Amino acid sequence: MASILDFLDTEKGKEFINSSSKEVNESPEKVKSALGMALPMILGAIKKNTDAPDGAQKLNAELEKEKHDGSVLDKIGIGGLSGLMGEGSGILGHVLGGSQSKIATAVGSAIGMDAGKVNKLLQMAAPVVMGILGKQKRKDNVESGGGISDLVGSVLGSNSSHDQSLLETFMNSDKGENIAGNVAGKIFGGKGKSKGLGDFFKG
């Protein structure tokens, strides 16, 4: 099943990891571990918010904004990510509230990274998450209500309603890069193949 974690194994995801590692002065491997824990937490909090009708409507309105159209994915690796922190802080404040510091501390303790650095990673990651959601929303013409909740669930990896399109979104972020085989091997190499995706990379 496609999920936000599969993004980290794309070329664009690797660019994000490498750029983030320079911003926080930690190894790419450790940053990937931190993001692997943090990204599902951010999406899980967003998903929880969309369970309420007004929450789904508010997220839909936010994703309609031009800044969340996915263009942030094209800017990764161009001039660093520090410019995303201000916007990311606002997103996290709304989504996580007072839990942000607890999440940063928990992730930092688990992988041996300073909580302050994890906080920076969270702030840089939040606009990227919103960009992925916004790009996917436009690709699949998702409207508010249950459609938005399903969309977040797909990116989180808890349902498969947008699996094929989500993989295309990840790969379309890597303009000109032939990463399909690599991604396919990681996603479909083991058990639990998603229904309807078996022939996706053939031909």
Secondary structure, DSSP 4 states (H G I P E B T S, - for coil): ---HHHHTTSHHHHHHHHHHHHHHT--HHHHHHHHHHHHHHHHHHHHHHHTSHHHHHHHHHHHTSGGGSSTHHHHTTSS-SGGGHHHHHHHHHHHTGGGHHHHHHHHHHHHT--HHHHHHHHHHHHHHHHHHHHHHHHHHT--STHHHHHHHHHHHTS--TTHHHHHHHHHHTSTT---HHHHHHHHHSSS-PPTT-TTTT--
